[in-house]
Amino acid sequence: MDVRIMVETTFEDGETRTRDIGHIHRSHDEVEPENLGLCLEEAKTLLNQ
């Protein structure tokens, strides 16, 4: 499973900008409801990028 993390900003004039922050990959055996969020290590890696 590939997860894309994006930030979408809508300005007062209606303009919308999307920024791709990063992505993570999880194997199909990790796809469980408790694994859908980011773990601390994944978040730290994304912040460092």
URSUL-V440674 format. One record per residue. N is the residue number from 0. PHI is phi in radians with two decimals (999 if undefined). OMEGA is omega as a letter, one per 20 degrees, with the letter a starting at -180 (999 if undefined). Layout:
n: (N;N)
phi: (PHI;PHI)
omega: (OMEGA;OMEGA)
This chain:
n: (0;1;2;3;4;5;6;7;8;9;10;11;12;13;14;15;16;17;18;19;20;21;22;23;24;25;26;27;28;29;30;31;32;33;34;35;36;37;38;39;40;41;42;43;44;45;46;47;48)
phi: (999;-1.85;-2.08;-1.77;-1.92;-2.30;-2.04;-1.99;-2.02;-1.97;-1.57;-1.04;-1.45;1.64;-1.18;-2.08;-2.13;-2.09;-2.15;-1.43;-1.52;2.97;-2.61;-2.30;-2.13;-2.25;-1.25;-1.09;-1.39;-1.64;-1.42;-2.32;-0.94;-1.30;-1.82;-1.35;-1.47;-1.54;-1.52;-1.05;-1.12;-1.12;-1.11;-1.10;-1.09;-1.12;-1.14;-1.27;-1.34)
omega: (r;r;r;r;a;r;r;a;r;a;a;a;r;r;r;r;r;r;r;a;a;r;r;r;r;r;a;r;r;a;r;a;a;r;a;r;r;r;a;a;r;r;r;r;r;r;r;r;999)
